[in-house]
Amino acid sequence: MTEGNYVLVNGELLDASVPYLKGNRSFLYGDGLFESIRIVNGQPYNLENHIVRIKEGAKVLAYDIPEEFTSSYFKDQITTLLKHNSIRAGGKVRLCIFRNDGGLYKPSNNSVSYLITADLLPYNLFKLNEEGLLLDVYYDIYKEKNILSNFKTTNALLSVMAGNYANSNKLDDCLLVNSNRNIIEAISSNVFLVSNGVLYTPPLSDGCVGGTMRMNVINTALQMNLKVYETSLTPQNLMVADEIFLTNAIQGIQWVGGYKSKRYFNNIGKSILDTINQKEANLKMDLGGS
């Protein structure tokens, strides 16, 4: 196997070119959960919250999660893979947990396996996009509000369809709506609006994914003495906002430059991301000096 071409399956390093599809219920039925985890300073960022969310999703899906599947266990697994893939600074990891084979649509057991992949990123800390994103609202398919809405499952066809719509219309991203036509999130990100220095983001009850970076941004904004409200959003709110930015675990914060004829600033989004990056820079200095 060549350097940097590994995946980790149930603790075993294997050639990444080998397909893991035969009997894989995640591939066959979308019967799986995943977490996208950022690597900063060669370490998984915000791992504890990722593991909490995937365990909460596993409970909803009736998976039997082994007791050893703790944050420290997956940190060791991820660190092993990063070492073999020569990722020492910035990178991204995808942790997928799926029900084991058997039973077709009626699972014969609820035991699980996991797959971890890791890729190098060209930068270590989170990096704000230089040009603002152009987006619109995708109405062709609504995202239903149910017990799966807040988790990242391996059934992502809605996001794929919205992505094709964005490509066809020369957009960078799209906002998704629920059956009440409330804006809930983007293709792979949570969404925040800023009006008069106040942040607004859809509540989890509207059906958005409970993003780990969404939580991080809310907590950081509160520490910066900014007001944050979780409230339902409509397209009309987009037209009166001063800023819009998208958040996810890998890219951090991306600012939106335009929606239809409306154009936006990126002052508060940039300030929050700078604060998040500074925390990581300070942590690295503290660890280096200890």
Buried (B, 14 or more C-beta within 10 A) or exposed (E): EEEEEBBBBEEEBBEBEEEBEEEBBBBBBEBBBBBBBBBBBBBBBBBBBBBEBBBEBBEBBEBEBEEEBEBEBBBEBBBBBBEBBEBEBBBBBBBBBBBBBEEEEEBEEBBBBBBBBBEBBEEBBBBBBEEBBBBBBBBEBBBEBEEBBBBBBBBBEBBEBBBEBBEEEEBBBBBBBBEEEBBBBBBBBBBBBBEEEBBBBBBBEBBBBBBBBBBBBBEBBEEEEBEBEBEBBEBEBBEEBBBBBBBBBBBBBBBBBBBEEEEBBBEBBBBBBBBBBEEBBEEBEEEEEE
